[in-house]
């Protein structure tokens, strides 16, 4: 298991809602567009595929793989 910090900026409110709902299935919200997720790389790869189907080209989602020390600092 790895620790992930996922942030996103989505323009369309409908897509934003869909992305937020999908993220809630995998982790928990720490800020409006920031989620913490504890998952394997395979699970994150699946999440990325699902998110790519939702968002537009001008939107972005960034996945940060955090080390154990950084995770503890939260």
Buried (B, 14 or more C-beta within 10 A) or exposed (E): EBBBBBBBEBEBEEBBEBBBEBBEEBBEEEEEBBBBBBBEEEBBEEBEEBBEEBBEEEBEBEBEEBEEEEBEEE
